[in-house]
Amino acid sequence: MKDDRQPQPPEVPPGMTVLRLRGDLDFEDASALAEAVRGALVEDPRVLAIDVSSVTFADSSMLRTLVETQQDMEDRSGAMVLVGPITPPMRRLLEITATDELFAIAEDLSEAVTAGWIRSAAEDDHRER
């Protein structure tokens, strides 16, 4: 007998918001992407996990939004993590712009949930007080 059950996605812990992106993300989509990020930040997450596992194309306008979001999360004493698996187009964009070292990257949502970013962000905030 074959088991066709899919593994359950991990529960998103309090303090983490997940934004799932899909399809082609280019100049024409830049304002919609920025709006989606603003919507996610309204929740004031400690960690913003951006799922890029379904991105089929990405250009510099998407990268700009990611860099700005990373900076915004740092200003909030939070963290941003890209969640994969990272697709080849996304990996290429990160590598040719040398931003693959800039972003925290989790292989999947389970890793993002268990990696301790929420705890680390909270500890950083506590140390600043």
N, CA, C and O atoms as a Tinker XYZ file with bonds, in Angstrom:
   516  protein
     1  N      0.847000   -1.185000    0.000000    73     2
     2  CA     0.000000    0.000000    0.000000    64     1     3
     3  C      0.887000    1.241000    0.000000    63     2     4     5
     4  O      1.840000    1.337000    0.773000    81     3
     5  N      0.568000    2.161000   -0.853000    73     3     6
     6  CA     1.349000    3.386000   -0.991000    64     5     7
     7  C      0.751000    4.481000   -0.110000    63     6     8     9
     8  O     -0.466000    4.664000   -0.081000    81     7
     9  N      1.598000    5.198000    0.600000    73     7    10
    10  CA     1.159000    6.288000    1.462000    64     9    11
    11  C      1.286000    7.598000    0.682000    63    10    12    13
    12  O      2.397000    8.070000    0.441000    81    11
    13  N      0.153000    8.185000    0.287000    73    11    14
    14  CA     0.148000    9.411000   -0.511000    64    13    15
    15  C     -0.039000   10.668000    0.334000    63    14    16    17
    16  O     -0.238000   11.757000   -0.205000    81    15
    17  N      0.022000   10.524000    1.624000    73    15    18
    18  CA    -0.161000   11.704000    2.476000    64    17    19
    19  C      1.000000   12.658000    2.303000    63    18    20    21
    20  O      2.150000   12.237000    2.178000    81    19
    21  N      0.701000   13.924000    2.296000    73    19    22
    22  CA     1.722000   14.960000    2.235000    64    21    23
    23  C      2.094000   15.352000    3.664000    63    22    24    25
    24  O      1.231000   15.387000    4.541000    81    23
    25  N      3.363000   15.644000    3.901000    73    23    26
    26  CA     3.720000   16.082000    5.249000    64    25    27
    27  C      3.011000   17.394000    5.572000    63    26    28    29
    28  O      2.865000   18.269000    4.719000    81    27
    29  N      2.584000   17.505000    6.802000    73    27    30
    30  CA     1.916000   18.727000    7.239000    64    29    31
    31  C      2.931000   19.858000    7.341000    63    30    32    33
    32  O      4.019000   19.660000    7.882000    81    31
    33  N      2.597000   21.033000    6.833000    73    31    34
    34  CA     3.524000   22.154000    6.998000    64    33    35
    35  C      3.618000   22.498000    8.479000    63    34    36    37
    36  O      2.654000   22.327000    9.226000    81    35
    37  N      4.762000   22.976000    8.893000    73    35    38
    38  CA     4.896000   23.310000   10.309000    64    37    39
    39  C      3.988000   24.476000   10.666000    63    38    40    41
    40  O      3.675000   25.327000    9.833000    81    39
    41  N      3.583000   24.491000   11.902000    73    39    42
    42  CA     2.782000   25.594000   12.380000    64    41    43
    43  C      3.663000   26.838000   12.462000    63    42    44    45
    44  O      4.789000   26.780000   12.955000    81    43
    45  N      3.151000   27.939000   11.987000    73    43    46
    46  CA     3.904000   29.184000   12.038000    64    45    47
    47  C      3.786000   29.731000   13.457000    63    46    48    49
    48  O      2.679000   29.984000   13.933000    81    47
    49  N      4.910000   29.913000   14.129000    73    47    50
    50  CA     4.868000   30.367000   15.519000    64    49    51
    51  C      4.483000   31.839000   15.625000    63    50    52    53
    52  O      4.628000   32.600000   14.668000    81    51
    53  N      3.994000   32.228000   16.794000    73    51    54
    54  CA     3.712000   33.647000   17.021000    64    53    55
    55  C      4.989000   34.456000   16.796000    63    54    56    57
    56  O      6.079000   34.042000   17.189000    81    55
    57  N      4.837000   35.586000   16.174000    73    55    58
    58  CA     5.994000   36.437000   15.914000    64    57    59
    59  C      6.581000   36.251000   14.534000    63    58    60    61
    60  O      7.457000   37.014000   14.125000    81    59
    61  N      6.111000   35.241000   13.802000    73    59    62
    62  CA     6.594000   35.009000   12.437000    64    61    63
    63  C      5.435000   35.201000   11.464000    63    62    64    65
    64  O      4.322000   34.728000   11.690000    81    63
    65  N      5.727000   35.904000   10.383000    73    63    66
    66  CA     4.778000   36.051000    9.287000    64    65    67
    67  C      5.417000   35.436000    8.050000    63    66    68    69
    68  O      6.600000   35.642000    7.778000    81    67
    69  N      4.616000   34.675000    7.303000    73    67    70
    70  CA     5.102000   34.044000    6.079000    64    69    71
    71  C      4.447000   34.721000    4.882000    63    70    72    73
    72  O      3.222000   34.824000    4.805000    81    71
    73  N      5.270000   35.174000    3.959000    73    71    74
    74  CA     4.806000   35.769000    2.709000    64    73    75
    75  C      5.241000   34.836000    1.589000    63    74    76    77
    76  O      6.435000   34.614000    1.389000    81    75
    77  N      4.271000   34.289000    0.858000    73    75    78
    78  CA     4.583000   33.343000   -0.220000    64    77    79
    79  C      4.518000   34.057000   -1.564000    63    78    80    81
    80  O      3.499000   34.648000   -1.921000    81    79
    81  N      5.626000   33.994000   -2.303000    73    79    82
    82  CA     5.705000   34.604000   -3.621000    64    81    83
    83  C      5.697000   33.509000   -4.669000    63    82    84    85
    84  O      6.199000   32.410000   -4.433000    81    83
    85  N      5.123000   33.811000   -5.836000    73    83    86
    86  CA     5.116000   32.809000   -6.905000    64    85    87
    87  C      5.084000   33.489000   -8.256000    63    86    88    89
    88  O      4.641000   34.628000   -8.406000    81    87
    89  N      5.574000   32.742000   -9.238000    73    87    90
    90  CA     5.531000   33.213000  -10.609000    64    89    91
    91  C      6.695000   34.119000  -10.964000    63    90    92    93
    92  O      7.729000   34.127000  -10.296000    81    91
    93  N      6.503000   34.880000  -12.030000    73    91    94
    94  CA     7.513000   35.827000  -12.496000    64    93    95
    95  C      7.395000   37.125000  -11.711000    63    94    96    97
    96  O      6.312000   37.703000  -11.618000    81    95
    97  N      8.504000   37.580000  -11.148000    73    95    98
    98  CA     8.519000   38.820000  -10.384000    64    97    99
    99  C      9.521000   39.755000  -11.041000    63    98   100   101
   100  O     10.734000   39.591000  -10.907000    81    99
   101  N      8.989000   40.734000  -11.750000    73    99   102
   102  CA     9.845000   41.664000  -12.462000    64   101   103
   103  C      9.338000   43.087000  -12.255000    63   102   104   105
   104  O      8.510000   43.347000  -11.381000    81   103
   105  N      9.846000   43.993000  -13.066000    73   103   106
   106  CA     9.532000   45.417000  -12.934000    64   105   107
   107  C      8.023000   45.672000  -12.881000    63   106   108   109
   108  O      7.562000   46.502000  -12.098000    81   107
   109  N      7.267000   44.970000  -13.700000    73   107   110
   110  CA     5.816000   45.165000  -13.748000    64   109   111
   111  C      5.140000   44.746000  -12.446000    63   110   112   113
   112  O      4.054000   45.231000  -12.128000    81   111
   113  N      5.768000   43.858000  -11.699000    73   111   114
   114  CA     5.187000   43.352000  -10.448000    64   113   115
   115  C      5.739000   44.061000   -9.213000    63   114   116   117
   116  O      5.329000   43.754000   -8.093000    81   115
   117  N      6.655000   44.996000   -9.400000    73   115   118
   118  CA     7.363000   45.608000   -8.269000    64   117   119
   119  C      6.415000   46.283000   -7.280000    63   118   120   121
   120  O      6.577000   46.122000   -6.071000    81   119
   121  N      5.437000   47.028000   -7.769000    73   119   122
   122  CA     4.542000   47.726000   -6.834000    64   121   123
   123  C      3.649000   46.737000   -6.085000    63   122   124   125
   124  O      3.364000   46.934000   -4.904000    81   123
   125  N      3.206000   45.677000   -6.763000    73   123   126
   126  CA     2.388000   44.664000   -6.086000    64   125   127
   127  C      3.213000   43.932000   -5.030000    63   126   128   129
   128  O      2.712000   43.624000   -3.948000    81   127
   129  N      4.471000   43.656000   -5.342000    73   127   130
   130  CA     5.345000   42.994000   -4.377000    64   129   131
   131  C      5.580000   43.898000   -3.170000    63   130   132   133
   132  O      5.498000   43.443000   -2.029000    81   131
   133  N      5.870000   45.164000   -3.413000    73   131   134
   134  CA     6.083000   46.105000   -2.305000    64   133   135
   135  C      4.827000   46.218000   -1.444000    63   134   136   137
   136  O      4.923000   46.317000   -0.221000    81   135
   137  N      3.660000   46.205000   -2.067000    73   135   138
   138  CA     2.395000   46.268000   -1.329000    64   137   139
   139  C      2.201000   45.011000   -0.480000    63   138   140   141
   140  O      1.751000   45.095000    0.663000    81   139
   141  N      2.539000   43.850000   -1.037000    73   139   142
   142  CA     2.424000   42.600000   -0.275000    64   141   143
   143  C      3.350000   42.614000    0.938000    63   142   144   145
   144  O      2.973000   42.158000    2.018000    81   143
   145  N      4.552000   43.132000    0.760000    73   143   146
   146  CA     5.499000   43.230000    1.878000    64   145   147
   147  C      4.953000   44.182000    2.935000    63   146   148   149
   148  O      4.982000   43.868000    4.125000    81   147
   149  N      4.459000   45.336000    2.515000    73   147   150
   150  CA     3.875000   46.279000    3.487000    64   149   151
   151  C      2.730000   45.633000    4.258000    63   150   152   153
   152  O      2.597000   45.832000    5.466000    81   151
   153  N      1.914000   44.865000    3.562000    73   151   154
   154  CA     0.816000   44.166000    4.224000    64   153   155
   155  C      1.315000   43.170000    5.261000    63   154   156   157
   156  O      0.736000   43.042000    6.340000    81   155
   157  N      2.385000   42.471000    4.930000    73   155   158
   158  CA     2.956000   41.508000    5.874000    64   157   159
   159  C      3.565000   42.219000    7.077000    63   158   160   161
   160  O      3.503000   41.707000    8.194000    81   159
   161  N      4.150000   43.385000    6.860000    73   159   162
   162  CA     4.797000   44.116000    7.951000    64   161   163
   163  C      3.802000   44.781000    8.891000    63   162   164   165
   164  O      4.164000   45.162000   10.004000    81   163
   165  N      2.549000   44.924000    8.455000    73   163   166
   166  CA     1.511000   45.473000    9.335000    64   165   167
   167  C      1.368000   44.611000   10.579000    63   166   168   169
   168  O      1.035000   45.112000   11.653000    81   167
   169  N      1.620000   43.314000   10.435000    73   167   170
   170  CA     1.526000   42.391000   11.569000    64   169   171
   171  C      2.678000   42.574000   12.551000    63   170   172   173
   172  O      2.678000   41.965000   13.621000    81   171
   173  N      3.659000   43.406000   12.202000    73   171   174
   174  CA     4.837000   43.687000   13.023000    64   173   175
   175  C      5.525000   42.390000   13.486000    63   174   176   177
   176  O      5.706000   42.162000   14.682000    81   175
   177  N      5.899000   41.553000   12.518000    73   175   178
   178  CA     6.520000   40.273000   12.895000    64   177   179
   179  C      7.935000   40.452000   13.420000    63   178   180   181
   180  O      8.625000   41.405000   13.058000    81   179
   181  N      8.357000   39.546000   14.262000    73   179   182
   182  CA     9.758000   39.468000   14.691000    64   181   183
   183  C     10.582000   38.872000   13.568000    63   182   184   185
   184  O     11.744000   39.230000   13.374000    81   183
   185  N      9.958000   37.943000   12.817000    73   183   186
   186  CA    10.604000   37.307000   11.676000    64   185   187
   187  C      9.638000   37.340000   10.497000    63   186   188   189
   188  O      8.475000   36.954000   10.612000    81   187
   189  N     10.146000   37.807000    9.367000    73   187   190
   190  CA     9.386000   37.753000    8.126000    64   189   191
   191  C     10.041000   36.692000    7.252000    63   190   192   193
   192  O     11.166000   36.856000    6.781000    81   191
   193  N      9.311000   35.604000    7.048000    73   191   194
   194  CA     9.791000   34.506000    6.198000    64   193   195
   195  C      9.178000   34.700000    4.814000    63   194   196   197
   196  O      7.957000   34.673000    4.661000    81   195
   197  N     10.028000   34.895000    3.812000    73   195   198
   198  CA     9.546000   35.097000    2.450000    64   197   199
   199  C      9.817000   33.825000    1.662000    63   198   200   201
   200  O     10.962000   33.487000    1.364000    81   199
   201  N      8.731000   33.127000    1.333000    73   199   202
   202  CA     8.818000   31.855000    0.613000    64   201   203
   203  C      8.991000   32.155000   -0.875000    63   202   204   205
   204  O      8.076000   32.654000   -1.529000    81   203
   205  N     10.174000   31.845000   -1.398000    73   203   206
   206  CA    10.476000   32.086000   -2.806000    64   205   207
   207  C     10.562000   30.775000   -3.592000    63   206   208   209
   208  O     11.103000   30.748000   -4.698000    81   207
   209  N     10.034000   29.701000   -3.030000    73   207   210
   210  CA    10.161000   28.384000   -3.656000    64   209   211
   211  C      9.372000   28.251000   -4.952000    63   210   212   213
   212  O      9.606000   27.315000   -5.716000    81   211
   213  N      8.442000   29.167000   -5.216000    73   211   214
   214  CA     7.650000   29.101000   -6.446000    64   213   215
   215  C      7.926000   30.275000   -7.379000    63   214   216   217
   216  O      7.133000   30.549000   -8.280000    81   215
   217  N      9.032000   30.961000   -7.173000    73   215   218
   218  CA     9.400000   32.069000   -8.053000    64   217   219
   219  C     10.050000   31.491000   -9.308000    63   218   220   221
   220  O     11.051000   30.778000   -9.231000    81   219
   221  N      9.470000   31.808000  -10.460000    73   219   222
   222  CA     9.977000   31.266000  -11.723000    64   221   223
   223  C     10.905000   32.237000  -12.445000    63   222   224   225
   224  O     11.668000   31.827000  -13.320000    81   223
   225  N     10.850000   33.509000  -12.093000    73   223   226
   226  CA    11.739000   34.523000  -12.663000    64   225   227
   227  C     11.793000   35.682000  -11.691000    63   226   228   229
   228  O     10.783000   36.038000  -11.083000    81   227
   229  N     12.960000   36.266000  -11.544000    73   227   230
   230  CA    13.115000   37.426000  -10.665000    64   229   231
   231  C     14.148000   38.359000  -11.279000    63   230   232   233
   232  O     15.142000   37.910000  -11.849000    81   231
   233  N     13.906000   39.663000  -11.159000    73   231   234
   234  CA    14.876000   40.624000  -11.670000    64   233   235
   235  C     15.290000   41.584000  -10.557000    63   234   236   237
   236  O     14.948000   41.388000   -9.391000    81   235
   237  N     16.023000   42.614000  -10.934000    73   235   238
   238  CA    16.588000   43.531000   -9.946000    64   237   239
   239  C     15.522000   44.291000   -9.167000    63   238   240   241
   240  O     15.781000   44.716000   -8.041000    81   239
   241  N     14.333000   44.475000   -9.731000    73   239   242
   242  CA    13.282000   45.167000   -8.975000    64   241   243
   243  C     12.827000   44.322000   -7.786000    63   242   244   245
   244  O     12.524000   44.863000   -6.723000    81   243
   245  N     12.777000   43.012000   -7.957000    73   243   246
   246  CA    12.450000   42.134000   -6.829000    64   245   247
   247  C     13.579000   42.170000   -5.810000    63   246   248   249
   248  O     13.344000   42.250000   -4.604000    81   247
   249  N     14.801000   42.109000   -6.309000    73   247   250
   250  CA    15.953000   42.142000   -5.422000    64   249   251
   251  C     15.963000   43.431000   -4.604000    63   250   252   253
   252  O     16.254000   43.404000   -3.408000    81   251
   253  N     15.653000   44.533000   -5.227000    73   251   254
   254  CA    15.599000   45.818000   -4.514000    64   253   255
   255  C     14.588000   45.755000   -3.368000    63   254   256   257
   256  O     14.870000   46.207000   -2.258000    81   255
   257  N     13.424000   45.198000   -3.641000    73   255   258
   258  CA    12.406000   45.063000   -2.596000    64   257   259
   259  C     12.900000   44.182000   -1.464000    63   258   260   261
   260  O     12.660000   44.488000   -0.296000    81   259
   261  N     13.587000   43.091000   -1.787000    73   259   262
   262  CA    14.120000   42.214000   -0.748000    64   261   263
   263  C     15.166000   42.920000    0.106000    63   262   264   265
   264  O     15.166000   42.786000    1.330000    81   263
   265  N     16.060000   43.675000   -0.539000    73   263   266
   266  CA    17.087000   44.406000    0.211000    64   265   267
   267  C     16.439000   45.444000    1.123000    63   266   268   269
   268  O     16.818000   45.566000    2.288000    81   267
   269  N     15.469000   46.187000    0.606000    73   267   270
   270  CA    14.775000   47.188000    1.418000    64   269   271
   271  C     14.032000   46.537000    2.579000    63   270   272   273
   272  O     14.003000   47.077000    3.685000    81   271
   273  N     13.436000   45.386000    2.328000    73   271   274
   274  CA    12.715000   44.670000    3.388000    64   273   275
   275  C     13.681000   44.175000    4.448000    63   274   276   277
   276  O     13.400000   44.260000    5.643000    81   275
   277  N     14.819000   43.660000    4.009000    73   275   278
   278  CA    15.860000   43.220000    4.954000    64   277   279
   279  C     16.267000   44.386000    5.860000    63   278   280   281
   280  O     16.365000   44.227000    7.077000    81   279
   281  N     16.500000   45.541000    5.267000    73   279   282
   282  CA    16.900000   46.720000    6.043000    64   281   283
   283  C     15.791000   47.151000    7.000000    63   282   284   285
   284  O     16.054000   47.506000    8.149000    81   283
   285  N     14.551000   47.118000    6.516000    73   283   286
   286  CA    13.418000   47.482000    7.359000    64   285   287
   287  C     13.300000   46.542000    8.555000    63   286   288   289
   288  O     13.061000   46.989000    9.677000    81   287
   289  N     13.467000   45.239000    8.319000    73   287   290
   290  CA    13.387000   44.281000    9.419000    64   289   291
   291  C     14.518000   44.499000   10.416000    63   290   292   293
   292  O     14.302000   44.394000   11.623000    81   291
   293  N     15.718000   44.801000    9.931000    73   291   294
   294  CA    16.830000   45.088000   10.838000    64   293   295
   295  C     16.541000   46.342000   11.667000    63   294   296   297
   296  O     16.844000   46.377000   12.859000    81   295
   297  N     15.957000   47.372000   11.044000    73   295   298
   298  CA    15.595000   48.589000   11.768000    64   297   299
   299  C     14.581000   48.307000   12.867000    63   298   300   301
   300  O     14.547000   49.005000   13.881000    81   299
   301  N     13.753000   47.283000   12.667000    73   299   302
   302  CA    12.741000   46.890000   13.653000    64   301   303
   303  C     13.295000   45.889000   14.662000    63   302   304   305
   304  O     12.549000   45.382000   15.498000    81   303
   305  N     14.584000   45.600000   14.596000    73   303   306
   306  CA    15.237000   44.568000   15.417000    64   305   307
   307  C     14.640000   43.200000   15.149000    63   306   308   309
   308  O     14.568000   42.357000   16.044000    81   307
   309  N     14.216000   42.986000   13.925000    73   307   310
   310  CA    13.674000   41.706000   13.514000    64   309   311
   311  C     14.614000   41.026000   12.541000    63   310   312   313
   312  O     15.773000   41.411000   12.390000    81   311
   313  N     14.090000   40.014000   11.891000    73   311   314
   314  CA    14.891000   39.257000   10.927000    64   313   315
   315  C     14.027000   38.897000    9.730000    63   314   316   317
   316  O     12.816000   38.711000    9.844000    81   315
   317  N     14.680000   38.805000    8.583000    73   315   318
   318  CA    14.026000   38.327000    7.376000    64   317   319
   319  C     14.772000   37.085000    6.922000    63   318   320   321
   320  O     16.001000   37.033000    6.972000    81   319
   321  N     14.026000   36.089000    6.481000    73   319   322
   322  CA    14.642000   34.865000    5.971000    64   321   323
   323  C     13.947000   34.484000    4.673000    63   322   324   325
   324  O     12.719000   34.507000    4.583000    81   323
   325  N     14.743000   34.135000    3.671000    73   323   326
   326  CA    14.198000   33.602000    2.430000    64   325   327
   327  C     14.010000   32.104000    2.615000    63   326   328   329
   328  O     14.898000   31.410000    3.110000    81   327
   329  N     12.845000   31.617000    2.211000    73   327   330
   330  CA    12.518000   30.206000    2.385000    64   329   331
   331  C     12.470000   29.549000    1.018000    63   330   332   333
   332  O     11.826000   30.055000    0.099000    81   331
   333  N     13.146000   28.429000    0.886000    73   331   334
   334  CA    13.200000   27.700000   -0.367000    64   333   335
   335  C     12.431000   26.413000   -0.293000    63   334   336   337
   336  O     11.524000   26.268000    0.526000    81   335
   337  N     12.784000   25.478000   -1.140000    73   335   338
   338  CA    14.042000   25.463000   -1.858000    64   337   339
   339  C     14.115000   26.607000   -2.873000    63   338   340   341
   340  O     13.135000   26.951000   -3.534000    81   339
   341  N     15.304000   27.173000   -2.966000    73   339   342
   342  CA    15.534000   28.295000   -3.855000    64   341   343
   343  C     15.542000   27.786000   -5.296000    63   342   344   345
   344  O     16.303000   26.882000   -5.640000    81   343
   345  N     14.692000   28.372000   -6.127000    73   343   346
   346  CA    14.595000   27.954000   -7.522000    64   345   347
   347  C     15.833000   28.426000   -8.294000    63   346   348   349
   348  O     16.478000   29.392000   -7.887000    81   347
   349  N     16.168000   27.762000   -9.391000    73   347   350
   350  CA    17.331000   28.190000  -10.178000    64   349   351
   351  C     17.307000   29.666000  -10.588000    63   350   352   353
   352  O     18.345000   30.320000  -10.490000    81   351
   353  N     16.172000   30.227000  -11.044000    73   351   354
   354  CA    16.197000   31.658000  -11.391000    64   353   355
   355  C     16.489000   32.549000  -10.175000    63   354   356   357
   356  O     17.203000   33.546000  -10.279000    81   355
   357  N     15.934000   32.176000   -9.049000    73   355   358
   358  CA    16.161000   32.957000   -7.829000    64   357   359
   359  C     17.616000   32.812000   -7.375000    63   358   360   361
   360  O     18.255000   33.793000   -6.994000    81   359
   361  N     18.128000   31.590000   -7.418000    73   359   362
   362  CA    19.523000   31.330000   -7.034000    64   361   363
   363  C     20.474000   32.125000   -7.926000    63   362   364   365
   364  O     21.443000   32.708000   -7.440000    81   363
   365  N     20.199000   32.150000   -9.221000    73   363   366
   366  CA    21.051000   32.885000  -10.165000    64   365   367
   367  C     21.065000   34.368000   -9.830000    63   366   368   369
   368  O     22.130000   34.985000   -9.810000    81   367
   369  N     19.894000   34.953000   -9.567000    73   367   370
   370  CA    19.812000   36.370000   -9.222000    64   369   371
   371  C     20.640000   36.667000   -7.970000    63   370   372   373
   372  O     21.382000   37.649000   -7.934000    81   371
   373  N     20.514000   35.837000   -6.966000    73   371   374
   374  CA    21.257000   36.047000   -5.725000    64   373   375
   375  C     22.760000   35.892000   -5.933000    63   374   376   377
   376  O     23.551000   36.653000   -5.374000    81   375
   377  N     23.148000   34.916000   -6.731000    73   375   378
   378  CA    24.577000   34.673000   -6.937000    64   377   379
   379  C     25.240000   35.744000   -7.797000    63   378   380   381
   380  O     26.333000   36.205000   -7.466000    81   379
   381  N     24.600000   36.150000   -8.896000    73   379   382
   382  CA    25.257000   37.130000   -9.770000    64   381   383
   383  C     25.307000   38.526000   -9.151000    63   382   384   385
   384  O     26.105000   39.368000   -9.561000    81   383
   385  N     24.451000   38.758000   -8.164000    73   383   386
   386  CA    24.477000   40.054000   -7.473000    64   385   387
   387  C     25.205000   39.967000   -6.140000    63   386   388   389
   388  O     25.289000   40.957000   -5.414000    81   387
   389  N     25.728000   38.797000   -5.816000    73   387   390
   390  CA    26.447000   38.545000   -4.563000    64   389   391
   391  C     25.610000   38.875000   -3.336000    63   390   392   393
   392  O     26.144000   39.257000   -2.295000    81   391
   393  N     24.300000   38.725000   -3.463000    73   391   394
   394  CA    23.431000   38.951000   -2.312000    64   393   395
   395  C     23.063000   37.650000   -1.615000    63   394   396   397
   396  O     22.343000   37.667000   -0.617000    81   395
   397  N     23.548000   36.524000   -2.126000    73   395   398
   398  CA    23.263000   35.256000   -1.469000    64   397   399
   399  C     23.869000   35.212000   -0.071000    63   398   400   401
   400  O     23.415000   34.444000    0.777000    81   399
   401  N     24.887000   36.025000    0.176000    73   399   402
   402  CA    25.498000   36.113000    1.506000    64   401   403
   403  C     24.773000   37.129000    2.394000    63   402   404   405
   404  O     24.935000   37.111000    3.614000    81   403
   405  N     23.991000   37.999000    1.797000    73   403   406
   406  CA    23.288000   39.045000    2.536000    64   405   407
   407  C     22.082000   38.503000    3.288000    63   406   408   409
   408  O     21.783000   38.934000    4.402000    81   407
   409  N     21.396000   37.555000    2.667000    73   407   410
   410  CA    20.137000   37.070000    3.220000    64   409   411
   411  C     20.309000   35.757000    3.974000    63   410   412   413
   412  O     21.116000   34.907000    3.599000    81   411
   413  N     19.536000   35.611000    5.042000    73   411   414
   414  CA    19.414000   34.307000    5.694000    64   413   415
   415  C     18.531000   33.463000    4.779000    63   414   416   417
   416  O     17.507000   33.942000    4.291000    81   415
   417  N     18.918000   32.226000    4.548000    73   415   418
   418  CA    18.161000   31.344000    3.669000    64   417   419
   419  C     17.897000   30.033000    4.398000    63   418   420   421
   420  O     18.813000   29.405000    4.929000    81   419
   421  N     16.625000   29.633000    4.413000    73   419   422
   422  CA    16.231000   28.348000    4.986000    64   421   423
   423  C     15.798000   27.444000    3.845000    63   422   424   425
   424  O     15.138000   27.890000    2.906000    81   423
   425  N     16.165000   26.191000    3.925000    73   423   426
   426  CA    15.835000   25.243000    2.857000    64   425   427
   427  C     14.330000   25.073000    2.691000    63   426   428   429
   428  O     13.848000   24.870000    1.577000    81   427
   429  N     13.588000   25.154000    3.789000    73   427   430
   430  CA    12.132000   25.037000    3.728000    64   429   431
   431  C     11.537000   25.713000    4.963000    63   430   432   433
   432  O     12.270000   26.197000    5.826000    81   431
   433  N     10.208000   25.744000    5.043000    73   431   434
   434  CA     9.551000   26.428000    6.150000    64   433   435
   435  C      9.843000   25.761000    7.492000    63   434   436   437
   436  O      9.945000   26.446000    8.510000    81   435
   437  N      9.979000   24.445000    7.507000    73   435   438
   438  CA    10.316000   23.754000    8.756000    64   437   439
   439  C     11.633000   24.273000    9.322000    63   438   440   441
   440  O     11.743000   24.529000   10.521000    81   439
   441  N     12.627000   24.428000    8.454000    73   439   442
   442  CA    13.916000   24.949000    8.902000    64   441   443
   443  C     13.779000   26.392000    9.376000    63   442   444   445
   444  O     14.395000   26.781000   10.369000    81   443
   445  N     12.986000   27.176000    8.680000    73   443   446
   446  CA    12.790000   28.576000    9.080000    64   445   447
   447  C     12.139000   28.668000   10.455000    63   446   448   449
   448  O     12.491000   29.529000   11.261000    81   447
   449  N     11.195000   27.782000   10.716000    73   447   450
   450  CA    10.491000   27.795000   12.003000    64   449   451
   451  C     11.407000   27.355000   13.135000    63   450   452   453
   452  O     11.353000   27.913000   14.231000    81   451
   453  N     12.246000   26.362000   12.878000    73   451   454
   454  CA    13.058000   25.794000   13.957000    64   453   455
   455  C     14.441000   26.408000   14.088000    63   454   456   457
   456  O     15.181000   26.049000   15.004000    81   455
   457  N     14.811000   27.324000   13.200000    73   455   458
   458  CA    16.184000   27.852000   13.190000    64   457   459
   459  C     16.491000   28.819000   14.323000    63   458   460   461
   460  O     17.658000   29.140000   14.551000    81   459
   461  N     15.499000   29.281000   15.022000    73   459   462
   462  CA    15.771000   30.147000   16.165000    64   461   463
   463  C     15.813000   31.631000   15.849000    63   462   464   465
   464  O     16.261000   32.418000   16.683000    81   463
   465  N     15.357000   32.039000   14.664000    73   463   466
   466  CA    15.381000   33.470000   14.349000    64   465   467
   467  C     14.473000   34.272000   15.271000    63   466   468   469
   468  O     14.805000   35.397000   15.642000    81   467
   469  N     13.337000   33.706000   15.642000    73   467   470
   470  CA    12.434000   34.448000   16.527000    64   469   471
   471  C     13.101000   34.661000   17.875000    63   470   472   473
   472  O     13.077000   35.768000   18.412000    81   471
   473  N     13.690000   33.619000   18.421000    73   471   474
   474  CA    14.357000   33.730000   19.712000    64   473   475
   475  C     15.526000   34.717000   19.609000    63   474   476   477
   476  O     15.705000   35.559000   20.489000    81   475
   477  N     16.312000   34.615000   18.549000    73   475   478
   478  CA    17.465000   35.499000   18.384000    64   477   479
   479  C     17.031000   36.958000   18.279000    63   478   480   481
   480  O     17.645000   37.833000   18.890000    81   479
   481  N     15.991000   37.222000   17.517000    73   479   482
   482  CA    15.518000   38.594000   17.375000    64   481   483
   483  C     15.012000   39.115000   18.721000    63   482   484   485
   484  O     15.258000   40.270000   19.068000    81   483
   485  N     14.314000   38.281000   19.474000    73   483   486
   486  CA    13.815000   38.702000   20.783000    64   485   487
   487  C     14.970000   38.942000   21.748000    63   486   488   489
   488  O     14.932000   39.890000   22.531000    81   487
   489  N     16.000000   38.092000   21.701000    73   487   490
   490  CA    17.162000   38.282000   22.573000    64   489   491
   491  C     17.895000   39.560000   22.223000    63   490   492   493
   492  O     18.339000   40.279000   23.118000    81   491
   493  N     18.033000   39.863000   20.933000    73   491   494
   494  CA    18.686000   41.115000   20.510000    64   493   495
   495  C     17.906000   42.304000   21.031000    63   494   496   497
   496  O     18.496000   43.268000   21.519000    81   495
   497  N     16.578000   42.247000   20.933000    73   495   498
   498  CA    15.744000   43.345000   21.400000    64   497   499
   499  C     15.889000   43.524000   22.897000    63   498   500   501
   500  O     15.952000   44.652000   23.386000    81   499
   501  N     15.941000   42.401000   23.641000    73   499   502
   502  CA    16.079000   42.465000   25.086000    64   501   503
   503  C     17.441000   43.093000   25.488000    63   502   504   505
   504  O     17.505000   43.886000   26.428000    81   503
   505  N     18.502000   42.738000   24.781000    73   503   506
   506  CA    19.821000   43.266000   25.080000    64   505   507
   507  C     19.895000   44.766000   24.828000    63   506   508   509
   508  O     20.671000   45.466000   25.479000    81   507
   509  N     19.085000   45.273000   23.875000    73   507   510
   510  CA    19.137000   46.696000   23.555000    64   509   511
   511  C     18.467000   47.554000   24.609000    63   510   512   513
   512  O     18.712000   48.759000   24.662000    81   511
   513  N     17.637000   46.973000   25.440000    73   511   514
   514  CA    16.877000   47.754000   26.441000    64   513   515
   515  C     17.711000   48.109000   27.629000    63   514   516
   516  O     17.224000   48.760000   28.553000    81   515
